[in-house]
Amino acid sequence: MTALLTVRSLTKTYASGQRALQGIDLEIRRGEIFALLGPNGAGKTTLISIVCGLVRASSGTVTVDGHDIVRDWRAARSLIGLVPQELTTDAFETVRATVAFSRGLFGLAGDAAALERVLRSLSLWERRDSKIITLSGGMKRRLLIAKALAHEPRLLFLDEPTAGVDVTLRRELWALVRALRDTGVTVILTTHYIEEAEQMADRVGVIDGGRLVLVEDKAVLMRKLGGKQLTLALQAPLAALPPALAGLPLALAEGGHALVYTYEGAAGGGARGGIAELLLRLGEAGVGFKDLQTSQRSLEDIFVGLVGQAAAPAPASASAPTPAPAASSSAA
């Protein structure tokens, strides 16, 4: 699958000295939903802002469908739609007028059929002549997406699309995003809801401290890093692990009333062999159990682990990274 968005060696250092991005390399495939995860201040918004032409990079290149966002900015920008977190439209403007205005900002002539198509796809057609102030929170979220789609972009950025909305509306918006993907729109979303990425994304990227920690297909990521656990409820509590169980990935839990055996999801047959060895050694050690259950790490567990690794201090022998050249703009 060819790349629609290509980012190479992208850096951003604000005038304050803050290094927001450090050597980002990323390719986004056509027709995928890509979830960009990271803690506050990780660089998500800066990356999106550079691609959308709102912030200038310190160094590196970005191309959208082959168009450089600096040298060929008009063509590149026409392919991008951005859905921000907050609605900034005039509250007393109508739905139809604000979406038509967004289309006009890209130099496109009025197209009643295209406008109707966008509004109908977002269940806003019946409210086309309503003032924005009269819309519900869910409809305002849909309106943000309609404005971003008004010029028919091929790459859509969703910045925290479901922040602050209830569970029902969140799931409705998930269905809407999937429907957009099915029409050929490539979607990049940032989110704090790990469930959102787990439910929707084809691939996941984790950014922390301005660096991409990982980019992986979601299914592959879950298979490689989604470690599993086997919890055994013991017949009698243990004060400590018996020496006969030394060397096994075991931990006492529930005040000694349970044993937790951790193994990786990618272990396959090796994992089954490991469990067989565990049960054999439990019998040899005279440790009986009355129940057992398995569980698997979620994407949230993986994310927390990756960010924790990225935040760990570097060894003393590691050389400090060379500072990127400072940009003339200041941090927002």
MARZALO-458801 format. One line per 8 residues: their letters; for each residue x, y, z of C-alpha. Coordinates in steps of 0.25 Angstrom, whole numbers, plus 5000, padded with zeros to 4 digits. Example, Ala and Ser with C-alpha at 12.3 -4.5 7.8 and 13.67 -1.06 7.14 Angstrom:
as	5049/4982/5031 | 5055/4996/5029
This chain:
mtalltvr	5000/5000/5000 | 5006/5013/4996 | 5008/5025/5005 | 4999/5037/5005 | 5007/5045/5016 | 5022/5044/5017 | 5030/5050/5028 | 5045/5050/5028
sltktyas	5055/5055/5039 | 5045/5065/5044 | 5050/5074/5056 | 5044/5085/5063 | 5051/5094/5073 | 5043/5106/5078 | 5050/5120/5081 | 5049/5116/5096
gqralqgi	5058/5104/5094 | 5047/5094/5095 | 5050/5082/5086 | 5036/5078/5082 | 5040/5068/5071 | 5053/5060/5069 | 5056/5053/5056 | 5042/5048/5053
dleirrge	5041/5038/5041 | 5027/5034/5038 | 5019/5028/5026 | 5004/5028/5026 | 4997/5018/5017 | 4986/5022/5008 | 4972/5018/5013 | 4976/5014/5027
ifallgpn	4973/5019/5041 | 4985/5023/5049 | 4985/5026/5064 | 4996/5035/5069 | 4997/5032/5084 | 5005/5040/5094 | 5005/5047/5108 | 5002/5062/5109
gagkttli	5014/5070/5103 | 5019/5058/5095 | 5019/5065/5082 | 5006/5061/5076 | 5000/5074/5073 | 5013/5080/5068 | 5014/5069/5058 | 5000/5071/5053
sivcglvr	5001/5086/5053 | 5014/5085/5044 | 5007/5075/5034 | 4995/5085/5033 | 5003/5097/5031 | 5000/5104/5044 | 5015/5103/5050 | 5028/5103/5042
assgtvtv	5038/5092/5044 | 5052/5094/5049 | 5057/5084/5039 | 5052/5072/5031 | 5042/5069/5020 | 5027/5066/5019 | 5020/5062/5006 | 5005/5059/5004
dghdivrd	5003/5051/4992 | 5016/5055/4986 | 5014/5070/4989 | 5024/5077/4998 | 5017/5085/5009 | 5026/5096/5007 | 5030/5097/4993 | 5016/5093/4988
wraarsli	5008/5097/5000 | 4995/5100/4993 | 4993/5086/4986 | 4998/5079/4999 | 4988/5087/5008 | 4976/5085/4999 | 4978/5070/5002 | 4977/5072/5017
glvpqelt	4965/5073/5026 | 4967/5077/5041 | 4957/5075/5052 | 4961/5082/5064 | 4957/5080/5078 | 4949/5093/5080 | 4938/5099/5071 | 4942/5113/5068
tdafetvr	4931/5116/5058 | 4921/5128/5060 | 4910/5123/5069 | 4900/5130/5061 | 4904/5125/5047 | 4896/5114/5041 | 4901/5100/5038 | 4900/5102/5023
atvafsrg	4907/5115/5023 | 4919/5111/5032 | 4922/5098/5023 | 4920/5106/5010 | 4930/5117/5016 | 4940/5106/5019 | 4939/5101/5005 | 4942/5115/4999
lfglagda	4954/5116/5008 | 4961/5106/4998 | 4957/5114/4986 | 4946/5104/4982 | 4933/5109/4976 | 4920/5107/4983 | 4914/5093/4980 | 4901/5090/4986
aalervlr	4901/5075/4983 | 4915/5074/4990 | 4910/5082/5002 | 4897/5073/5003 | 4906/5061/5002 | 4915/5064/5013 | 4903/5069/5022 | 4895/5057/5019
slslwerr	4907/5047/5022 | 4908/5054/5036 | 4893/5054/5039 | 4893/5069/5038 | 4884/5072/5026 | 4871/5074/5034 | 4878/5084/5042 | 4885/5091/5030
dskiitls	4878/5105/5033 | 4879/5104/5048 | 4888/5113/5056 | 4900/5107/5062 | 4897/5112/5076 | 4884/5103/5075 | 4892/5090/5072 | 4895/5079/5083
ggmkrrll	4909/5076/5087 | 4909/5063/5078 | 4904/5071/5066 | 4915/5082/5068 | 4925/5071/5067 | 4919/5066/5054 | 4919/5080/5049 | 4934/5081/5052
iakalahe	4936/5069/5043 | 4927/5074/5032 | 4935/5087/5032 | 4948/5079/5030 | 4942/5071/5019 | 4936/5082/5012 | 4947/5083/5002 | 4948/5068/5000
prllflde	4961/5065/5006 | 4968/5051/5005 | 4975/5052/5018 | 4967/5056/5031 | 4973/5059/5044 | 4964/5057/5056 | 4970/5064/5069 | 4964/5057/5081
ptagvdvt	4951/5055/5074 | 4943/5049/5085 | 4949/5057/5097 | 4938/5060/5107 | 4927/5053/5100 | 4918/5042/5106 | 4920/5027/5102 | 4908/5027/5093
lrrelwal	4913/5039/5085 | 4927/5033/5085 | 4923/5020/5078 | 4914/5028/5068 | 4927/5036/5064 | 4935/5023/5063 | 4925/5018/5053 | 4925/5031/5046
vralrdtg	4941/5030/5045 | 4940/5016/5040 | 4930/5020/5029 | 4940/5031/5025 | 4951/5022/5023 | 4942/5013/5015 | 4940/5024/5005 | 4955/5025/5003
vtviltth	4959/5036/5013 | 4972/5034/5021 | 4970/5037/5036 | 4980/5041/5046 | 4974/5042/5060 | 4981/5046/5073 | 4974/5041/5086 | 4975/5040/5101
yieeaeqm	4965/5028/5100 | 4973/5016/5098 | 4960/5008/5095 | 4958/5017/5084 | 4971/5013/5077 | 4969/4999/5080 | 4955/4999/5074 | 4958/5007/5062
adrvgvid	4972/5008/5057 | 4979/4999/5047 | 4993/5004/5052 | 4997/5011/5064 | 5009/5021/5067 | 5014/5024/5080 | 5021/5038/5082 | 5028/5042/5095
ggrlvlve	5038/5053/5097 | 5037/5058/5083 | 5042/5044/5078 | 5034/5033/5071 | 5035/5021/5081 | 5028/5011/5072 | 5020/5010/5059 | 5013/4996/5057
dkavlmrk	5001/4990/5052 | 4991/4988/5063 | 4989/4973/5061 | 5004/4971/5061 | 5007/4980/5073 | 4996/4973/5081 | 5002/4959/5077 | 5017/4964/5080
lggkqltl	5015/4972/5092 | 5002/4967/5098 | 5007/4959/5108 | 4998/4949/5115 | 4996/4945/5130 | 4992/4932/5136 | 4986/4934/5150 | 4985/4922/5160
alqaplaa	4977/4923/5172 | 4985/4915/5182 | 4979/4905/5192 | 4987/4910/5203 | 4994/4924/5204 | 5009/4925/5202 | 5018/4934/5210 | 5029/4934/5199
lppalagl	5032/4926/5186 | 5038/4912/5188 | 5052/4911/5184 | 5047/4900/5174 | 5040/4911/5166 | 5052/4920/5165 | 5055/4925/5151 | 5040/4925/5146
plalaegg	5033/4938/5143 | 5025/4937/5155 | 5019/4947/5166 | 5011/4945/5178 | 4998/4953/5178 | 4986/4955/5187 | 4994/4954/5200 | 5000/4941/5196
halvytye	4987/4934/5192 | 4990/4935/5177 | 5001/4932/5167 | 5003/4941/5154 | 5011/4935/5143 | 5014/4944/5132 | 5017/4940/5118 | 5018/4947/5104
gaagggar	5006/4946/5094 | 5017/4943/5083 | 5022/4931/5090 | 5012/4922/5083 | 5016/4907/5086 | 5027/4912/5095 | 5017/4918/5104 | 5009/4905/5105
ggiaelll	5022/4898/5108 | 5025/4908/5119 | 5011/4906/5125 | 5013/4891/5125 | 5026/4893/5132 | 5020/4902/5142 | 5009/4892/5146 | 5019/4881/5147
rlgeagvg	5028/4889/5156 | 5016/4893/5165 | 5013/4879/5167 | 5028/4875/5170 | 5028/4887/5180 | 5015/4882/5187 | 5007/4895/5183 | 4993/4892/5180
fkdlqtsq	4983/4902/5173 | 4968/4902/5172 | 4965/4911/5160 | 4972/4918/5149 | 4969/4928/5139 | 4977/4935/5127 | 4977/4950/5123 | 4984/4958/5112
rsledifv	4990/4972/5113 | 4982/4983/5106 | 4987/4993/5097 | 4987/5003/5109 | 4996/4994/5117 | 5006/4993/5105 | 5005/5008/5103 | 5008/5011/5118
glvgqaaa	5020/5001/5117 | 5026/5008/5105 | 5025/5022/5110 | 5031/5017/5123 | 5043/5011/5115 | 5044/5024/5107 | 5044/5033/5120 | 5055/5024/5127
papasasa	5068/5032/5129 | 5079/5029/5119 | 5092/5022/5123 | 5103/5031/5128 | 5112/5027/5116 | 5101/5032/5106 | 5105/5044/5099 | 5095/5056/5099
ptpapaas	5087/5058/5086 | 5091/5070/5078 | 5081/5081/5079 | 5073/5085/5067 | 5074/5099/5061 | 5065/5108/5068 | 5053/5113/5060 | 5049/5128/5060
ssaa	5035/5125/5064 | 5031/5123/5079 | 5024/5112/5086 | 5009/5113/5086
